[in-house]
Amino acid sequence: MPKLKGKLKATSDIHILEKFLQTYEKHCTGSQSCISTTIKQGLKKCIANETLITKFVLVNVETSLRNLKPVSLTPLLRTIRDERYRLGKELCIWGIQLSPQDVANLAILLELDGRTTYPFSKLEIIHTELDLWSMERLGVALPYSNLSSLVLDYSRCGDNGVQKLISGLEGNTKLLDLSLCYCDLGPESGSPLGMIVVQTAICNLYINGNNLQCVGATKLLKPITDYAERHGQERRANTMLCSNNSANQIAAVANKDAHIHSEAVSLNVVSKTDMATTLESTGKKKKRKGVKKKSKKPDPGPWLAKLHLADNAIDKRLNHTEKSIMEFIEILSCLIKNSEHLIEIDINDNAIGEQCAVKILEALKDRKKEEMPHLKIKITSQISSVTFREIVKSCTKLSQTKKRKKKKTK
């Protein structure tokens, strides 16, 4: 019987995907757009493997024919809605030109307020120019979506576009990954991005290939570092308090043992019956039901784990002064020393110089002394080989020793 059920399920899955493909082709024909080869191939592969499709990758057709129309997003969205296909988890749109109507249809699909929900958790829109209206419409849909990852690399949205997007992210507790690489972001985007990390659940921020410069990068890290520094000070104070309490407890136990030893004779006066009664009453108190310990809720705050700031003109060139880059390095070093959540930093392709690299190395050593979680960091190689090797060494985990295999006894 289990085999029969498996066959019936596989047949049902194949029928669902075959019908999905037919509907998709019909909508492409009706809208006079080209069928995406990646969608068609993905569906056929799942049909052959008797599995359901969870990732949709929409890529434009590369052809020399001028009369062939480009691939469109709307036919795919209509197919998902018509077939009520609710198993899609990832939607990847690569190099497709999106019209305002496409963006509106996408936003409606992502929003979870309809009769049928389509809980996509990851959205990628890469190599597609998005105007201000499109960024704002996506931002409006974010609070009502199930997205945990949003990738808008190479969208060229600029500072104004980011402002429109993050206006819908205030108080968001679902989105964890935000990628805005090569989006023409300048120093103005530093402050709003920093505040949105503080106010939301975003823990992985990727903004490589922009132009934040020292000023924008400093504004980005300032609110995150302030929180990490306060948290670090509290952690050290609690550690010191615990160590003092431990010392006091040891002294108290020693005094108690001496006191018990001195009064050992007086304890013989107490009868065995009284002792049993005392122990019974004590046990009853411990087994009292209905008393629950109050669990302390975690304090709200920025849980930044991964920060990618590669190729952001963070250096001494252009209008940057020695003071501005040192201010950025001081804030970054403070974040490294205090943040327990931070596990990965990428500041590669930024000519920070030898002095700044030494500051980062000192912060990594301080972090290691306090036995904080391992931190992986990428940094420019345009520094002295000694400093570069020390930084790499500080970020390398010790390899675990392999267990020796027991010799087989004959």
PyMOL commands that set and color helices and strands:
alter all, ss='L'
color gray80, all
select helices_A, chain A and resi 2-30+37-49+74-82+100-110+132-144+158-166+187-199+213-262+264-267+272-286+322-338+354-369+385-394
alter helices_A, ss='H'
color red, helices_A
select strands_A, chain A and resi 55-59+90-94+122-126+149-151+177-179+204-206+306-308+344-346+376-378
alter strands_A, ss='S'
color yellow, strands_A
deselect
rebuild
show_as cartoon
